[in-house]
Amino acid sequence: MPELQIRQAIRDAIKEEMERDDRVFILGEEVGHYNGAYKCTEGLLDQFGEKRVVDTPIVETGFSGVGIGAAMCGLRPIVEFMTFNFSAVAFDQILNNAAKIHHMTNGQFSCPIVFRGPNAAAHMLGSTHSQAFDAFYAHIPGLKVISVATAYDAKGLLKSAIRDPNPVIFFESEVMYAQRGEVPDEEYLIPIGEADIKRSGADVTLITWGQSVPTSLEAAKLAAEKDLDVEVIDLRTLRPLDEAAIIESVKKTNRAVVAYHGWPYGGVGAEIVDRIQRVAFDWLDAPVLRECYEDLNMPYAENLENIIIPSAERILSALEKVSYR
Amino acid sequence: MATIVELPRLSDTMEEGVVAAWRIAVGDKVKRGQVIAEIETDKATMEFESFDAGVVLKLVADTGAVLPIGAPIAVFGKEGEDPSEALAAHGGGASGGDKPAAPRDERAPAEVAKAESAEAAPAPAKAAPEKAAPAKAAPAKAAPQSSADERIPASPIARRLARESGLSLSQIQGSGPHGRVVKADVEAAAAGGSGQLAGGSFSSETDVFGRPYISREDQIAAPTLMRRTIAKRMVQSQQQIPHFYLTIEVEMNAAAKLRSELNASVDGTKVSFNDLVIAAAAAALRKHPECNVSWSEEGAVMHGDIDIGMAVAVEGGLVVPVIRNAEQKSLVALSRETRNLGKRAKDKKLDPKEMTGSSFSVSNLGMFGIDEFAAMVNPGEGAILAVGAVADGPAVREGELVIRKLMRATLSCDHRVIDGAMGAKFLATFKALLEQPMRLFAAG
């Protein structure tokens, strides 16, 4: 199987869907002539032309609105945010238009659109460019929210997102675009809403997604050296949540840790902890712990940033704590 | 006061029921959660798990009789207790036949008792109202017991497993934080059977939650050959050798510097502090051969060779491999040998010949952070040097308080062959060699 970078898997997904369905088009800052700020749209302008690969001005509210309007009129737009931090400018479009059109028109209009781009802290980008938007968007009924950590998942889920009749938020990671992974040549789709067990284990369930997946796998490796067998579940989709996968694993291990990029207060981790305690209460042997950002704005300084972002060592200590080690 | 077991409501629509079969008999001891009867409801016949615990004093309900919800069906209490009082207080004492008892109402038990007592024989009628008061207390008495169980910290799964395996949390010690009973504790308790725990039994003392501590049996480990040898020789040492101890503090700054320079400049060399200690001890013995001596009935044996035993902790005990002619070996050669012996000692690959015939020993517990200690002289030797850790500490130099790398060494001597002054002179030389370690390289 060929090994692709995540950015190439994303590019291939867009390319294949644009070839398959001429209603699909992409718009965003630098997606065309510059081939994408992170090269996720490389070669698409040459192949599909300026009508379907649209460079926009720096106006997220405007081009998100253009995308939503196009979706309502029957097209299948993909809006690229150079980073999801900039989606804050377009938040009203996503919250009040994309997520609500279908509901408010009683199904007369739908909004099949994908908003995609890098999310969460990268490396020393300061407080306004290091935010995880998982909780903001997963909070909203009417949206689907995906967060990918491997090339295989990125391609299979992006294709499903493009074909989905609902607005989909698709999180990528700036620091992971270059990570390689096996991607089959033949076409495949990954259903939205299915978690993936990235490592099976018997002692503790470690629930994670996005940028925390490799860190969690590293923590599981460290734990294995200490004879602690960790099951790593990559959620892949945050809304709808694959509750069954989480609960099944927790019933097996009786303990859980949630590791993710994002703030603790009201975050996706809190949602998962709620589900576990509610559905699997009688199976729990320890309180469920979270490892995520500190409840602070991200500092620019590298040493401080390293303290705030959950490390493998921090995750390991939570794993040990819930295992009474 | 006895507890009345009432016919429970087992389905939402159930208004009356029948005791289809009893699973208990008078005199049985019942645990909470134990199935005591099969109750036929409007829907099905269901197992009735007791909410109460105690000895069965009376089975009130006849099997097959149709009874309203709340009718007394049995009485639990202490062994030998009379159930009739509680029954009278409950007000359903006469039920048990085909006659449906008056439906339970919202009235307080005392009131019910009063009403019932009016129908009852005159003699107990007067007493009933007073005695009804404890009837109210009966469930209240059971309540603290169960809420005490609730207060015991336990994880949800531990609670569930305990319930399922019929164990009371009050009998299980918690190994989690703040004494929390966790899954593993319940599993261990369940594996140990009732009243027994894996590898232990309940102690008579209890913790703040009333749970007994776990008492574990003594285990006898059959002594290994090594353990027998250690035991024999140490008893011999303690009983036969009159020990005295001398302690000296050595400044190790120069030795530390020498060590790091040596290790940096000579390829493949990893001289340890212990190597420096052995080298210095060997050189000091050459200067003070009166300390390289051991007692025998024929007289003091002045050993010709300086063969230094090096105590090595191994699994299950310790061994003392010997570095022969230690004072004649270069530091690099000595270091290579100690490493080799140490490794083979840990692998238990030493030849017995390599562990006999030492004339003096060195024991070092510095790697465990020990400051100083006194070792026991190995029979066949006259002294042993016990060495502590090299650590920064306060020292006074030319009237100033300064921080130096300090190490404390204690010489244990056999007073039959070594006197205080002899040992002291040896230690002074040992100290001087380490404080000016270049001397280790000077001939003579």
Contacts between the chains, C-beta under 8 A, distances in Angstrom:
chain1	res1	chain2	res2	distance
A	254	B	155	7.9
A	254	B	157	5.2
A	254	B	183	5.7
A	281	B	156	5.0
A	282	B	156	5.1
A	282	B	157	6.2
A	282	B	159	7.6
A	282	B	160	4.5
A	283	B	156	7.1
A	283	B	157	5.2
A	283	B	160	7.8
A	284	B	155	6.0
A	284	B	156	4.7
A	284	B	157	5.8
A	285	B	155	4.4
A	285	B	156	7.7
A	285	B	157	4.9
A	285	B	158	6.6
A	285	B	182	5.2
A	285	B	183	4.3
A	285	B	184	8.0
A	286	B	155	6.1
A	286	B	176	7.4
A	286	B	182	7.0
A	324	B	175	6.9
A	324	B	176	5.5
A	324	B	177	7.7
A	324	B	182	6.0
A	324	B	184	7.7
